[in-house]
Amino acid sequence: MTTYPEPGGRPGGATYRNPVLNADWSDPDVVRVGDDFYLTASSFGRVPGLPLLHSRNLVDWTLVGHALERLEPEETFAAPRHDCGVWAPSIRHHDDRFWIFWGDPDQGVFQVNAPAIRGPWTRPHLVKEGRGLIDPCPLWDDETGEAYLVHAWAKSRSGVKNRLTGHRMHPDGTSLLDEGKVIVDADRVPGWFTLEGPKLYRHDGWFWIFAPAGGVETGWQGAFRSRDFFGPYEERIVLEQKHTDVNGPHQGGWVRTAAGEDWFLHFQQRGAYGRVVHLQPVRWDEEGWPVLGDDGAPVTEHRRPDLPAQPPAAPATDDDFPGGRHGRQWQWTANPQDGWATQHSGDGLRLTCVRTADAHDLRRLPNVLTQRLPGLPSAAEVGLRLDSEEPGARAGLAVLGDAFSWIGLGRGADGTVHLVHRFAEGVADRERDAGHPRLAPDGRARLRIEIGAGARCRFLADTGDGFRPSGPVFAATPWRWVGALLGLFALAPEGQSPAGAATFTRFRITAL
């Protein structure tokens, strides 16, 4: 694991610095259970999905697992669908179980639940079918015993946006009890547009909906309240950029500590880095409205929550692949198939060179093992040995987004192994050379990508004579909703017989 001096702030210090999660943990939601805090985030088309993070101080987080083993229907996600799948989940704890609801914009509202954060989690259950249903959030009202659900709409699928629909829900969380009613129509709120991401709460005799509007890069965080779930609601902007450099402070979850402190975790859109997570203090004004951050502006540095000390921590990145197994920080770009990775007695990730007609375009491959691009200047480094004898087989380390670039090893028609550096622009349908190939005499290399300011990436490799740069700087790009990814892959041209494998060793991310 790489631990940076930021975002966690000064170890043992009285303050923290934002962002507390400096990578693409998109659309975060949070819940407290006892003295523990749990966070989940969007995972879109990557597998496993629904990451589960744990903290005891709201600043230092570790990745403890995933709630979704495979995306369903499985055949739909057999190929990459980078911006589809799991959108904006909500996590809750009710009746001694954890619950996560999310919207798949092409299918509807799903939920999974489990008796403990590490599972076992149920298979996805479709609560409400329909296209364009996104960002659902449940509420079990302890005062009345009623259960509710609110969700937003994706115009790209439904033709509808800027409104929130509410339902009564069966207390067992499996079905809805009515056809639903628009409870907030932001077309009727002057200046508001693209209202989405609702989080539903009960507090101080009110139903509260925390929901952002205005778009992820330029918008604001709103709060709505009503004495009745179905409205009418009054609204207020409770967090916006103001004088800060935190654009579009947007979409997250409110949580109260056991001592009664209130905090809000939300994201900031940072281009290729994706949606990084900030922590804001919350106070309540004399009219009973929440005030987030510093009088409604995001804080850069703030007093830590009044919670027990916790050692500095961050989600794991490094991996020695013991026994051929990869850590939980890695996700495939689609539902995996048996045989893509082979377990063995030593260290190192042994990836099969999967035969494919799409060898010219990493964006189309389901067998790319990815993790998030770090939000601070960093270097990603991994060892690679190409074991395949198949002409055209290749393997490497990639930066993957709407455009991509990779450096690795390829087997030539004459049997020699070359260092290869290739890329494709966002508008291109196939890759081309980014650097001049050179021989890798023993079929091994140490690969390195240095990620500088603005996600500008410099590619280097050591084939036995020290690290040497290859090609020009590559500016990483996001997908539409997903930040750029680091990826490991192995592939071969179409054919019938097995094409061998490639072995990756000692993956490291270090601060620059």
Secondary structure, 3 states (H helix, E strand, C coil): CCCCCCCCCCCCCCEEECCCECCCCCCCEEEEECCEEEEECCCECCECEEEEEEECCCCCCEEEEEEECCCCCCCCCCCCCCCCCEEEEEEEEECCEEEEEEEECCCEEEEEEECCCCCCCCCCEEEEECCCEEEEEEEECCCCCCEEEEEEECHHHHCCCCEEEEEEECCCCCCECCCCEEEEEHHHCCCCCCCCCCEEEEECCEEEEEEEECCCCCCEEEEEEECCCCCCCEEEEEECCCCCCCCCCEEEEEEECCCCCEEEEEEEECHHHCEEEEEEEEEECCCCCEEECECCECCCEEECCCCCCCCCCCCCCCECCECCCCCCCCEECCCCCCCCEECCCCECEEEECEECCCCCCHHHCCCCEEEECCCCCEEEEEEEEECCCCCCCEEEEEEECCCEEEEEEEECCCCCEEEEEEEECCCCCCCEECCCCEECCCCEEEEEEEECHHHEEEEEEECCCCCEEEEEEEECCCCCCCCCEEEEEEEECCCCCCCCEEEEEEEEEEEC
